[in-house]
């Protein structure tokens, strides 16, 4: 194969790869790169910026690798032997200065965005936030609406353009709460409460999942998040309170038992402080364990 033909194949290969990546992003195959919320958009911008900035180093390295391997191969008798390049001050300065400058830029950007996108930081909005308390169980998600007096399993609904104040804990092995279209994941840990603030820019249905391996039922530990209009959300809450089965601490204890591929469920909340009661179980044991007998639920390694 001639030299010109090899170069053409290489160029076409690069163009084809770039087009394939662009098409992958365009058709929405990557949810993270097609955000539907304010936080997810900021995170996408950060990912794209860091990736493009890194290409300033990555692309020359790949190009030089191919160039050097081709030019200085054993069969190329025209290549000159130049052993003093390792003492070339200009080259040394170039390939150390550029990566150093990129690291400094990325450090500054990371520092700023880490504080701007702090999951504990409330979102600026003229709309009153809605509070949703999340409990990661084996292997399902419980969502509690203390202000609306309802609870759901593996499904929750909220109004569009309304900040959501998630309060998150676990009553099972450590897990991770993640809605890719709305924002990054945050860990859920037993006996501890953490926060996450998200918002959906428009109505839509979003996939949510567990982002931390937590045992045999991990693969089915998924949920649906749906953004609706304010009117639809109000009607939904009213219907649940009127028709759904009630849930209190006794019902929660039964629900918290390990189960796989749990279907979506709706409940009317009997006890508004259910989330705090879940947290209090761990304080009562004094050891960070579940208030139930440990043999009753087992551990992660038993599943």
C-alpha positions in Angstrom: 0.0 0.0 0.0 1.4 3.4 -1.0 2.2 6.2 1.4 -0.5 8.5 0.0 -3.1 5.8 0.3 -2.2 5.1 4.0 -2.4 8.8 4.8 -5.9 9.0 3.1 -7.1 6.0 5.0 -5.9 7.6 8.3 -7.6 10.9 7.5 -10.9 9.2 6.5 -10.7 7.1 9.7 -10.4 10.2 11.8 -13.3 11.9 10.0 -15.4 8.8 10.3 -14.8 8.5 14.0 -15.6 12.2 14.5 -18.9 11.8 12.5 -19.8 8.7 14.5 -19.3 10.5 17.8 -21.3 13.5 16.6 -24.2 11.3 15.4 -24.1 9.4 18.8 -24.5 12.7 20.6 -27.0 14.1 18.2 -29.5 11.3 18.4 -29.5 11.4 22.1 -27.8 8.1 22.8 -25.9 9.8 25.6 -28.3 11.2 28.2 -25.6 13.0 30.0 -24.7 15.0 26.9 -28.4 15.8 26.2 -29.4 17.4 29.5 -33.0 18.5 30.5 -32.2 20.5 33.6 -30.2 23.5 34.8 -27.6 21.5 36.8 -27.2 18.9 34.1 -26.5 21.6 31.5 -23.8 23.1 33.6 -22.2 19.7 34.1 -22.4 18.9 30.4 -20.6 22.2 29.6 -17.9 21.3 32.1 -17.4 17.9 30.6 -17.3 19.2 27.0 -14.9 22.0 28.0 -12.5 19.7 29.9 -12.6 17.2 27.0 -11.8 19.8 24.3 -9.1 21.3 26.5 -7.5 17.9 27.0 -7.5 17.3 23.2 -4.8 20.0 23.0 -2.5 17.4 24.6 -4.1 14.1 23.6 -4.3 14.7 19.8 -0.6 15.8 19.3 0.4 12.7 21.4 -1.5 10.3 19.1 -0.3 12.1 16.0 3.3 12.1 17.1 3.0 8.5 18.1 1.9 7.4 14.6 4.4 9.8 13.0 7.4 8.5 15.0 6.4 4.9 14.7 6.1 5.3 10.9 9.1 7.5 10.3 11.6 5.7 12.5 10.5 2.2 11.8 13.3 -0.3 11.1 12.5 -0.4 7.3 12.8 3.3 6.8 16.4 3.9 5.7 15.9 7.6 5.1 15.3 8.5 8.8 18.2 10.4 10.4 19.7 9.4 13.7 19.5 12.4 16.0 20.3 11.4 19.6 20.6 14.9 21.0 16.9 15.8 20.9 16.6 14.9 24.6 18.7 18.0 25.3 16.6 20.4 23.2 15.6 23.2 25.5 12.9 24.5 23.2 11.2 21.1 22.9 11.5 20.4 26.6 9.9 23.7 27.4 7.1 23.2 25.0 6.0 19.7 26.1 6.2 20.7 29.8 4.7 24.2 29.6 1.5 23.3 27.6 0.3 20.4 29.9 1.2 22.6 33.0 -0.9 25.5 31.6 -3.8 23.1 30.9 -3.6 21.7 34.4 -3.7 25.2 35.9 -6.7 26.1 33.8 -8.6 22.9 34.7 -7.7 23.4 38.4 -9.2 26.9 38.4 -12.4 25.8 36.5 -12.8 22.8 38.8 -12.4 24.9 41.9 -15.1 27.4 40.7 -17.6 24.8 39.5 -17.2 22.6 42.5 -18.6 25.5 44.6 -21.1 26.7 42.1 -22.5 23.2 41.6 -22.4 22.2 45.3 -25.3 19.7 45.7 -26.2 21.4 49.1 -26.5 24.8 47.5 -30.2 25.8 46.8 -31.1 26.8 43.3 -31.9 30.5 42.6 -35.5 30.6 41.5 -38.7 32.7 42.0 -40.6 29.4 42.4 -41.0 27.9 45.8 -39.0 24.6 46.0 -40.6 21.2 46.6 -39.1 18.8 49.1 -38.8 15.2 48.2 -37.2 12.8 50.7 -35.5 9.7 49.2 -34.8 6.4 50.9 -32.7 3.8 49.1 -33.9 0.3 50.1 -33.1 -3.2 49.0 -33.7 -2.9 45.9 -36.1 -0.1 45.4 -36.5 3.6 46.0 -39.0 5.2 48.4 -39.9 8.9 47.7 -41.7 10.8 50.5 -43.5 14.2 50.0 -43.8 15.5 53.6 -45.5 18.7 52.5 -48.0 17.0 50.2 -48.6 14.0 52.5 -47.9 11.2 50.0 -45.2 8.7 49.2 -44.3 6.6 46.2 -42.0 3.7 45.2 -39.8 3.7 42.1 -41.7 6.7 40.7 -42.0 10.3 41.5 -43.6 13.4 39.9 -42.8 17.0 40.2 -43.7 20.4 38.5 -41.5 21.7 35.7 -39.3 24.8 36.4 -39.6 24.1 40.1 -36.5 23.5 42.2 -36.4 20.1 44.0 -34.8 19.8 47.4 -33.9 16.2 47.7 -33.1 14.9 51.2 -31.5 11.5 50.7 -30.6 8.6 53.0 -30.5 4.7 52.8 -31.9 1.9 54.9 -29.7 -0.7 53.1 -26.1 -0.9 51.8 -24.7 2.4 50.6 -26.2 3.5 47.3 -26.1 6.3 44.8 -29.1 8.4 43.6 -28.8 9.4 39.9 -31.1 11.1 37.3 -28.7 11.5 34.3 -30.9 14.0 32.4 -31.2 16.3 35.4 -27.8 16.1 37.2 -25.0 14.1 38.7 -25.3 11.4 41.3 -25.0 11.7 45.0 -24.5 8.9 47.6 -27.2 7.6 50.0 -25.8 6.3 53.3 -27.5 4.6 56.2 -28.0 6.8 59.2 -27.0 9.9 57.3 -28.9 12.5 55.4 -27.5 14.3 52.4 -29.0 16.8 49.9 -29.3 17.4 46.2 -30.9 20.3 44.4 -32.2 19.7 40.8 -34.7 21.3 38.4 -36.3 20.3 35.1 -36.5 22.9 32.4 -39.6 21.4 30.8 -42.1 18.6 31.1 -40.8 15.1 30.4 -40.1 11.6 31.7 -36.6 10.8 32.9 -34.8 7.6 33.8 -33.3 7.3 37.3 -31.2 4.5 38.6 -28.9 3.3 41.3 -25.3 4.2 40.4 -23.6 2.1 43.1 -23.5 -1.7 43.1 -25.5 -2.9 46.1 -26.2 -6.6 45.8 -28.1 -9.1 43.8 -31.1 -6.8 42.9 -28.9 -3.8 41.8 -29.7 -4.2 38.1 -33.4 -3.8 38.7 -33.1 -0.9 41.1 -34.5 1.8 38.7 -37.1 4.5 39.0 -38.9 7.0 36.8 -38.9 10.8 37.4 -41.7 12.7 35.6 -41.9 16.5 35.2 -45.4 17.8 34.6 -47.3 21.1 34.7 -48.3 22.5 38.1 -51.9 21.6 37.5 -51.1 18.0 36.6 -49.0 17.7 39.7 -51.7 19.1 42.0 -54.3 16.7 40.5 -51.9 13.7 40.9 -51.3 14.5 44.6 -55.0 14.9 45.2 -55.8 11.6 43.6 -53.2 9.7 45.6 -54.4 11.2 48.9 -58.0 10.2 48.0 -57.4 6.6 46.7 -54.0 5.2 47.7 -53.2 2.9 50.6 -51.8 4.6 53.7 -48.2 4.1 54.8 -46.7 4.6 58.3 -43.7 3.2 60.1 -45.2 -0.2 60.5 -46.0 -0.4 56.7 -42.5 1.0 56.0 -40.9 -1.8 58.0 -42.6 -4.4 55.7 -41.7 -2.4 52.6 -38.1 -2.2 53.6 -37.6 -6.0 53.3 -35.4 -6.9 50.4 -37.2 -7.4 47.1 -36.3 -7.3 43.4 -37.9 -5.5 40.5 -40.5 -3.9 42.7 -43.4 -2.3 40.8 -44.3 1.3 41.1 -46.6 2.1 44.1 -48.4 5.1 45.5 -49.2 5.8 49.2 -51.0 8.3 51.3 -48.6 9.4 54.1 -49.9 8.6 57.6 -46.8 10.0 59.4 -45.2 13.2 58.0 -42.0 12.6 59.9 -41.5 9.1 58.4 -38.1 10.1 56.9 -36.9 11.3 60.3 -38.1 8.0 61.8 -36.0 6.1 59.3 -32.9 8.1 60.3 -33.7 7.7 64.0 -33.6 3.9 63.7 -29.8 4.1 63.4 -29.4 6.5 66.3 -31.4 4.2 68.5 -29.1 1.2 67.7 -26.1 3.2 68.7 -23.9 1.3 66.2 -25.0 2.6 62.8 -27.0 -0.5 62.2 -30.6 -1.1 61.4 -33.1 -1.3 64.2 -34.2 -4.7 63.0 -32.4 -7.8 64.0 -29.4 -8.0 61.7 -30.2 -11.6 60.9 -33.6 -10.5 59.7 -32.3 -8.6 56.7 -28.8 -10.0 56.3 -25.9 -8.0 54.9 -24.7 -7.1 51.4 -22.5 -10.2 51.3 -25.5 -12.5 52.0 -27.4 -11.6 48.8 
